[in-house]
């Protein structure tokens, strides 16, 4: 990214300082080659010009000095040769602090130290060098900026947050965004991944009877927010105070441990310190048979989630969800006992299912018997009614139509009649209805 103001300001400062140094060396070299008489003569000219009190005093000084230079009885080669010690002194004066910065901050070479001194004194011609933070880590930028700090730019992606420090003091917490200017010696001290995270961690514990068991804990968590809604620009809401809590709760474990196991970051503390200890304490209050029951694991899960929601606040974390896996045992005999217990439970469940099927079949048979008895009674009533109306000359179509209506009026008949039977009844009903048979007329 090009910025004309920064570019011009940077090079103006460099040209100005370089020009002043060269002009100073040049005048010193000229004075070195001049004799005492020449200097006195130039001084006298200056005094006369000053005493004249004319408006062109400045130009008299300049013309007198130019005339003096033309009349100097020495070679210009000697003037420039005399400038070499000064140039060497200036170069050595730049090398010493550059070398010191390299040694102090363990940089790659002296050039990196010199670049830092130039940035510190004259600023930057653009927004580079730039430090890039993403996925909870620094993965781009000049090594000098990582170790020393600004002046520099900082780009934080939308999945991360950065905590800056300067001179051993935390200065600010920055969320996603582009920051043009880091102060001198201000650098990224720690980064945090603000995306939701998921850890599956096996927790070893003892039951109430003292039986060793292992339970897989599935924990989903993130950096705590203050109730913001996700947006396109900030898809992962977070609280700056929560980020500060997360980076400042780091533990350094025993020195005999190797990295990265020795460093306990905030996410490791959520799992190893809080989840493992809390779940182990909860499991120790239950006997083995309750731990195997699905209802028991659900109760344990609720207790674990409630305890974590309260305990991880100091870590800057927020629990999203908690799940527990199956309980496993290291002892082979106990594991076989659990498998036999599970087989017995499955048999009990299958027995209950079979009993339910038998009960359903019996109830269906009873319902069918009741429907048949109801049909017999309705048939007798219909025949009795038709006999009273028509005597022995009852039209067959009328009998079929009344029987069709009777079947449809029986409660729940659709449960026990096949679809093809219902379709046939509907077809007969339509054909008979087209004859306009009346139940009130007699032949």
C-alpha positions as CSV (number, residue, x, y, z in Angstrom):
1,X,0.0,0.0,0.0
2,X,1.6,3.3,-1.2
3,X,1.2,6.5,0.8
4,X,2.7,9.7,-0.9
5,X,2.8,11.7,2.3
6,X,4.8,9.0,4.2
7,X,7.1,8.5,1.2
8,X,7.9,12.2,0.7
9,X,8.4,12.8,4.4
10,X,10.7,9.8,4.8
11,X,13.0,10.8,1.9
12,X,13.0,14.5,2.8
13,X,14.3,13.7,6.3
14,X,17.0,11.5,4.9
15,X,18.2,14.0,2.3
16,X,18.1,16.8,4.8
17,X,20.2,15.0,7.4
18,X,22.6,13.6,4.8
19,X,23.1,17.1,3.2
20,X,23.8,18.8,6.5
21,X,26.4,16.2,7.3
22,X,28.2,16.5,3.9
23,X,28.1,20.3,4.0
24,X,29.5,20.3,7.5
25,X,32.3,17.9,6.5
26,X,33.1,20.0,3.4
27,X,33.5,23.2,5.4
28,X,35.6,21.5,8.0
29,X,37.8,20.1,5.2
30,X,38.2,23.6,3.6
31,X,39.1,25.1,7.0
32,X,41.7,22.3,7.5
33,X,43.5,23.3,4.2
34,X,43.2,27.1,4.7
35,X,46.2,29.0,6.3
36,X,45.8,31.4,9.1
37,X,46.3,34.4,6.8
38,X,43.5,33.3,4.5
39,X,41.1,32.9,7.5
40,X,42.1,36.4,8.8
41,X,41.5,37.9,5.4
42,X,38.1,36.3,5.2
43,X,37.3,37.5,8.7
44,X,38.3,41.1,7.8
45,X,36.0,41.0,4.8
46,X,33.2,39.9,7.0
47,X,33.8,42.7,9.4
48,X,33.9,45.3,6.7
49,X,30.7,44.0,5.2
50,X,29.0,44.0,8.5
51,X,30.2,47.6,9.3
52,X,28.9,48.9,6.0
53,X,25.3,48.2,7.2
54,X,24.2,47.8,3.6
55,X,21.2,45.7,2.6
56,X,23.5,43.4,0.6
57,X,25.5,42.3,3.6
58,X,24.6,38.6,3.1
59,X,25.7,38.7,-0.5
60,X,29.0,40.4,0.4
61,X,29.7,37.6,2.9
62,X,28.9,35.0,0.2
63,X,30.9,36.7,-2.6
64,X,33.9,37.3,-0.2
65,X,33.9,33.7,0.8
66,X,33.6,32.5,-2.9
67,X,36.5,34.8,-3.9
68,X,38.5,33.3,-1.0
69,X,37.8,29.8,-2.2
70,X,39.0,30.7,-5.7
71,X,42.2,32.1,-4.4
72,X,43.0,29.3,-2.0
73,X,46.4,27.9,-2.8
74,X,45.6,24.2,-2.5
75,X,44.1,21.3,-4.5
76,X,40.4,20.4,-4.4
77,X,41.6,16.8,-4.2
78,X,43.0,17.4,-0.8
79,X,39.6,18.9,0.4
80,X,37.7,15.8,-0.6
81,X,40.4,13.6,0.7
82,X,40.2,15.3,4.1
83,X,36.4,14.4,4.1
84,X,37.1,10.7,4.1
85,X,37.9,10.4,7.9
86,X,34.7,12.2,8.7
87,X,32.7,9.9,6.4
88,X,34.4,6.9,8.0
89,X,33.6,8.2,11.4
90,X,29.9,8.7,10.4
91,X,29.8,5.1,9.0
92,X,31.4,3.7,12.2
93,X,29.0,5.7,14.3
94,X,26.1,4.1,12.4
95,X,27.6,0.6,12.6
96,X,28.1,0.5,16.3
97,X,24.5,1.0,17.3
98,X,23.4,-1.3,14.5
99,X,25.7,-4.0,15.8
100,X,24.5,-3.3,19.4
101,X,20.8,-3.7,18.3
102,X,21.6,-6.9,16.5
103,X,23.3,-8.4,19.5
104,X,20.7,-7.2,22.0
105,X,17.7,-8.6,20.1
106,X,19.4,-11.6,18.4
107,X,18.7,-10.4,14.9
108,X,19.9,-12.2,11.7
109,X,22.5,-9.6,10.8
110,X,23.7,-6.0,11.4
111,X,21.6,-4.8,8.4
112,X,18.4,-5.6,10.3
113,X,19.6,-3.5,13.1
114,X,20.5,-0.6,10.8
115,X,17.0,-0.8,9.2
116,X,15.4,-0.5,12.6
117,X,17.5,2.6,13.4
118,X,16.5,4.2,10.1
119,X,12.8,3.5,10.8
120,X,13.1,4.7,14.4
121,X,14.8,8.0,13.3
122,X,13.1,8.8,10.0
123,X,9.9,6.8,10.0
124,X,8.7,4.6,7.1
125,X,8.2,5.4,3.5
126,X,5.0,3.3,3.5
127,X,3.0,0.9,5.7
128,X,5.6,-1.8,5.5
129,X,7.1,-3.5,7.4
130,X,3.9,-5.2,8.4
131,X,3.1,-7.8,11.0
132,X,0.3,-10.2,10.1
133,X,-1.7,-12.1,12.8
134,X,-4.2,-14.9,11.9
135,X,-5.4,-18.2,13.2
136,X,-4.2,-17.2,16.7
137,X,-0.6,-16.8,15.7
138,X,1.9,-14.5,13.9
139,X,2.6,-15.9,10.5
140,X,3.9,-12.9,8.6
141,X,6.2,-10.0,9.1
142,X,9.7,-8.8,9.5
143,X,11.7,-10.7,12.2
144,X,12.9,-7.3,13.5
145,X,9.3,-6.2,14.1
146,X,8.5,-9.4,16.0
147,X,11.5,-9.1,18.3
148,X,11.8,-5.3,18.7
149,X,8.5,-3.8,17.7
150,X,7.5,-0.6,15.9
151,X,7.5,1.6,14.0
152,X,5.5,-0.8,11.9
153,X,2.0,-1.7,10.7
154,X,-0.2,-4.5,12.0
155,X,-2.9,-6.6,10.3
156,X,-5.2,-8.7,12.4
157,X,-7.5,-11.2,10.6
158,X,-11.1,-11.6,11.7
159,X,-10.3,-14.9,13.5
160,X,-7.7,-13.5,16.0
161,X,-6.9,-10.8,18.5
162,X,-3.5,-9.4,19.5
163,X,-2.2,-8.0,22.8
164,X,0.6,-5.4,22.5
165,X,3.3,-4.5,24.9
166,X,6.0,-1.8,25.1
167,X,8.8,-1.7,27.6
168,X,7.5,-4.6,29.6
169,X,4.1,-3.1,30.0
170,X,0.9,-4.2,28.2
171,X,-0.4,-1.3,26.2
172,X,-3.6,-2.3,24.3
173,X,-5.8,-5.2,23.0
174,X,-6.6,-5.1,19.3
175,X,-9.3,-7.0,17.6
176,X,-9.6,-7.7,13.8
177,X,-8.5,-4.8,11.6
178,X,-5.6,-2.9,10.0
179,X,-3.5,-0.7,12.2
180,X,-1.2,1.7,10.4
181,X,1.3,2.7,13.1
182,X,2.7,0.8,16.0
183,X,4.7,3.0,18.4
184,X,8.4,2.6,18.6
185,X,9.3,-0.6,20.5
186,X,5.6,-1.6,20.6
187,X,5.3,-5.2,19.6
188,X,2.8,-8.1,19.6
189,X,3.2,-9.8,23.0
190,X,0.6,-12.5,22.6
191,X,-2.1,-13.6,20.2
192,X,-5.5,-15.4,20.7
193,X,-7.6,-17.5,18.4
194,X,-11.1,-16.2,19.0
195,X,-12.9,-18.8,16.9
196,X,-15.0,-21.5,18.6
197,X,-12.9,-24.5,19.6
198,X,-13.6,-28.2,20.2
199,X,-11.5,-30.6,22.3
200,X,-12.0,-34.3,22.9
201,X,-10.1,-35.3,25.9
202,X,-10.1,-38.7,27.8
203,X,-10.5,-38.2,31.5
204,X,-9.3,-41.0,33.9
205,X,-11.2,-41.2,37.2
206,X,-12.3,-43.6,40.0
207,X,-15.9,-44.6,40.7
208,X,-17.5,-44.6,44.1
209,X,-16.3,-48.2,44.6
210,X,-12.8,-47.4,43.6
211,X,-12.9,-48.9,40.1
212,X,-10.7,-47.0,37.5
213,X,-12.7,-45.7,34.5
214,X,-12.1,-43.5,31.5
215,X,-14.7,-41.1,30.1
216,X,-14.3,-39.1,26.9
217,X,-15.2,-35.4,27.4
218,X,-16.2,-33.4,24.3
219,X,-16.0,-29.7,25.1
220,X,-16.8,-26.8,22.8
221,X,-15.8,-23.3,24.0
222,X,-14.6,-19.8,22.8
223,X,-13.4,-16.5,24.0
224,X,-16.1,-14.8,26.1
225,X,-18.1,-12.0,24.5
226,X,-20.5,-9.4,25.9
227,X,-23.5,-10.4,24.0
228,X,-22.6,-9.0,20.5
229,X,-24.2,-10.5,17.4
230,X,-21.9,-11.9,14.7
231,X,-21.5,-9.6,11.7
232,X,-19.8,-9.9,8.3
233,X,-16.9,-7.8,9.5
234,X,-16.7,-9.4,13.0
235,X,-17.9,-13.0,12.6
236,X,-16.5,-14.0,16.0
237,X,-17.6,-11.6,18.7
238,X,-15.2,-11.2,21.7
239,X,-14.6,-9.0,24.7
240,X,-11.2,-7.3,25.0
241,X,-11.2,-7.9,28.8
242,X,-11.7,-11.6,28.1
243,X,-8.8,-11.6,25.7
244,X,-6.6,-10.0,28.4
245,X,-7.8,-12.6,30.9
246,X,-6.9,-15.4,28.5
247,X,-3.4,-14.2,27.7
248,X,-2.6,-13.4,31.4
249,X,-3.7,-16.8,32.8
250,X,-0.8,-18.7,31.2
251,X,0.9,-21.4,33.4
252,X,4.5,-22.6,33.0
253,X,4.7,-26.2,34.3
254,X,7.7,-28.2,35.5
255,X,11.0,-27.6,33.8
256,X,11.5,-31.3,32.9
257,X,8.5,-31.1,30.6
258,X,9.2,-30.5,26.9
259,X,7.5,-27.8,24.8
260,X,4.7,-27.3,24.0
261,X,3.5,-29.5,26.9
262,X,5.2,-27.2,29.4
263,X,3.2,-24.1,28.4
264,X,-0.4,-24.1,29.7
265,X,-2.3,-21.7,27.5
266,X,-5.9,-20.6,28.3
267,X,-7.4,-23.3,26.1
268,X,-5.3,-26.0,27.7
269,X,-6.3,-24.8,31.1
270,X,-10.0,-25.0,30.2
271,X,-9.5,-28.7,29.3
272,X,-6.7,-30.1,31.4
273,X,-7.1,-27.9,34.5
274,X,-10.8,-27.4,34.8
275,X,-12.6,-30.0,32.8
276,X,-10.4,-32.9,33.9
277,X,-10.4,-32.0,37.6
278,X,-14.2,-31.2,37.7
279,X,-15.2,-34.4,35.8
280,X,-13.0,-36.6,37.9
281,X,-14.6,-35.2,41.1
282,X,-18.1,-35.8,39.7
283,X,-17.4,-39.3,38.6
284,X,-16.0,-40.2,42.1
285,X,-19.5,-39.6,43.5
286,X,-21.3,-42.2,41.4
287,X,-21.2,-46.1,41.5
288,X,-20.3,-47.9,38.4
289,X,-23.9,-49.1,37.6
290,X,-25.1,-45.5,37.5
291,X,-22.3,-44.4,35.3
292,X,-23.2,-47.0,32.7
293,X,-26.8,-45.9,32.7
294,X,-27.6,-43.3,29.9
295,X,-29.6,-41.3,32.4
296,X,-26.7,-41.2,34.8
297,X,-24.3,-39.8,32.1
298,X,-26.9,-37.1,31.2
299,X,-27.0,-36.0,34.8
300,X,-23.2,-36.0,35.0
301,X,-23.0,-33.9,31.8
302,X,-25.4,-31.3,33.2
303,X,-23.3,-31.0,36.4
304,X,-20.1,-30.7,34.4
305,X,-21.5,-28.0,32.1
306,X,-22.8,-26.0,35.0
307,X,-19.5,-26.2,36.9
308,X,-17.5,-25.2,33.8
309,X,-19.7,-22.2,33.1
310,X,-18.8,-20.8,36.5
311,X,-15.1,-21.8,36.7
312,X,-13.8,-20.7,33.2
313,X,-14.9,-17.1,33.6
314,X,-11.5,-16.2,35.0
315,X,-9.8,-17.7,31.9
316,X,-11.8,-15.4,29.5
317,X,-13.6,-18.5,28.1
318,X,-17.2,-19.3,27.5
319,X,-18.6,-22.8,27.3
320,X,-20.7,-23.5,24.2
321,X,-21.5,-27.2,24.8
322,X,-20.5,-30.3,26.7
323,X,-20.9,-33.9,25.7
324,X,-19.7,-37.2,27.3
325,X,-18.8,-40.4,25.6
326,X,-19.1,-44.0,26.9
327,X,-17.5,-45.1,30.1
328,X,-14.7,-47.6,29.6
329,X,-12.7,-49.6,32.1
330,X,-9.1,-50.7,32.1
331,X,-9.8,-53.9,34.1
332,X,-10.8,-56.8,31.7
333,X,-13.0,-58.6,34.2
334,X,-15.0,-55.5,35.0
335,X,-15.3,-54.7,31.4
336,X,-16.7,-58.2,30.8
337,X,-19.2,-57.7,33.6
338,X,-20.3,-54.5,32.0
339,X,-20.7,-56.2,28.6
340,X,-22.9,-59.0,30.3
341,X,-24.9,-56.3,32.0
342,X,-25.5,-54.5,28.7
343,X,-26.6,-57.8,27.1
344,X,-29.0,-58.4,30.0
345,X,-30.4,-54.9,29.5
346,X,-30.8,-55.4,25.8
347,X,-32.7,-58.6,26.5
348,X,-35.0,-56.8,28.9
349,X,-35.6,-54.2,26.3
350,X,-36.4,-56.8,23.6
351,X,-38.8,-58.6,26.1
352,X,-40.6,-55.3,26.7
353,X,-40.9,-54.8,22.9
354,X,-42.2,-58.3,22.4
355,X,-44.7,-57.8,25.1
356,X,-45.8,-54.6,23.5
357,X,-46.2,-56.3,20.2
358,X,-48.3,-59.0,21.7
359,X,-50.5,-56.5,23.5
360,X,-51.0,-54.6,20.3
361,X,-52.0,-57.8,18.4
362,X,-54.5,-58.7,21.1
363,X,-56.0,-55.2,21.2
364,X,-56.4,-55.3,17.4
365,X,-58.1,-58.7,17.5
366,X,-60.5,-57.4,20.2
367,X,-61.2,-54.3,18.1
368,X,-61.9,-56.4,15.0
369,X,-64.3,-58.6,17.0
370,X,-66.2,-55.6,18.3
371,X,-66.4,-54.2,14.7
372,X,-67.7,-57.5,13.4
373,X,-70.3,-57.7,16.2
374,X,-71.4,-54.2,15.4
375,X,-71.7,-55.0,11.7
376,X,-73.9,-58.0,12.5
377,X,-76.2,-55.9,14.7
378,X,-76.4,-53.1,12.1
379,X,-77.1,-55.7,9.3
380,X,-80.0,-57.2,11.3
381,X,-81.4,-53.7,11.9
382,X,-81.2,-52.8,8.2
383,X,-82.9,-56.0,7.1
384,X,-85.6,-55.5,9.7
385,X,-86.2,-51.9,8.5
386,X,-86.3,-52.9,4.8
387,X,-88.7,-55.7,5.5
388,X,-91.0,-53.4,7.3
389,X,-90.9,-51.0,4.3
390,X,-91.0,-53.3,1.3
391,X,-92.0,-56.7,2.7
392,X,-90.4,-59.6,0.8
393,X,-89.9,-57.6,-2.5
394,X,-86.7,-55.7,-1.4
395,X,-84.7,-54.2,-4.4
396,X,-81.2,-55.7,-4.5
397,X,-79.6,-52.3,-5.4
398,X,-81.2,-50.8,-2.3
399,X,-79.8,-53.5,-0.1
400,X,-76.3,-53.0,-1.6
401,X,-76.5,-49.2,-1.1
402,X,-77.7,-49.5,2.5
403,X,-74.9,-52.0,3.3
404,X,-72.3,-49.6,1.8
405,X,-73.5,-46.8,3.9
406,X,-73.5,-49.0,7.0
407,X,-69.9,-50.1,6.4
408,X,-68.8,-46.5,6.1
409,X,-70.6,-45.4,9.2
410,X,-68.9,-48.0,11.4
411,X,-66.3,-46.2,13.6
412,X,-62.7,-47.2,12.8
413,X,-63.5,-49.4,9.8
414,X,-60.7,-47.9,7.7
415,X,-58.3,-49.5,10.2
416,X,-59.3,-53.0,9.3
417,X,-60.5,-52.9,5.7
418,X,-57.9,-53.1,2.8
419,X,-57.7,-50.3,0.4
420,X,-59.0,-52.3,-2.6
421,X,-62.2,-53.1,-0.5
422,X,-62.8,-49.4,0.2
423,X,-62.3,-48.6,-3.5
424,X,-64.8,-51.3,-4.5
425,X,-67.4,-50.0,-2.0
426,X,-66.9,-46.5,-3.3
427,X,-67.5,-47.6,-6.9
428,X,-70.6,-49.6,-5.9
429,X,-71.9,-46.5,-4.0
430,X,-71.5,-44.3,-7.0
431,X,-73.2,-46.7,-9.4
432,X,-76.2,-47.2,-7.1
433,X,-76.5,-43.5,-6.3
434,X,-76.8,-42.8,-10.1
435,X,-80.1,-44.8,-10.0
436,X,-81.6,-42.2,-7.6
437,X,-83.0,-44.9,-5.3
438,X,-85.1,-43.5,-2.5
439,X,-85.5,-45.2,0.8
440,X,-88.9,-43.7,1.3
441,X,-90.6,-45.1,-1.9
442,X,-92.3,-48.5,-2.2
443,X,-92.6,-50.7,-5.4
